Amino acid sequence: MRNLKVDDAPQRRRGRPQKIAEAPDALPQIPEARPFPLPGHIYRIKEIATYPRRQPGPLSLSAASIWNYVRDGRFPAPIRIGPNVVGWRGEDLRDWLEGLSAARPAGAK
């Protein structure tokens, strides 16, 4: 390992930071919402679960909660896509969501 001299240290930029000009009425762009679930589509766990530090998933359930619900029979069972890959049919997710809304009392939010 060689000894570093002061001259080898990374140089800091000097001066004032440049300001980025923004239009006063510029609003953040919101991605267009896709209908969920799409019939005929196979959803992987990363597409339906909510993960920390990411945009929330459409179900607002963590991956662990989804797997616990599958184990308890409260969520549709996944289909096997490959040796180590599973997914859920869009139709199965739609039926599950419709069952949840049918089971909800009329006055509940």
WOURMO-V282090 format. One record per pair of residues at least 12 apart in sequence whose ideal C-beta (glycine too) atoms are under 7 Angstrom apart, sorted by the first residue. I is the first residue (numbers start at 1). J is the second residue. If there is no record, write none. Layout:
i:j
I:J
I:J
This chain:
i:j
36:58
37:90
37:93
37:94
38:90
39:90
39:91
39:94
40:90
41:90
42:81
42:87
42:89
43:87
43:88
43:90
43:93
44:87
45:63
45:66
48:88
49:61
49:62
49:63
49:66
50:62
75:96
76:88
76:92
76:93
76:96
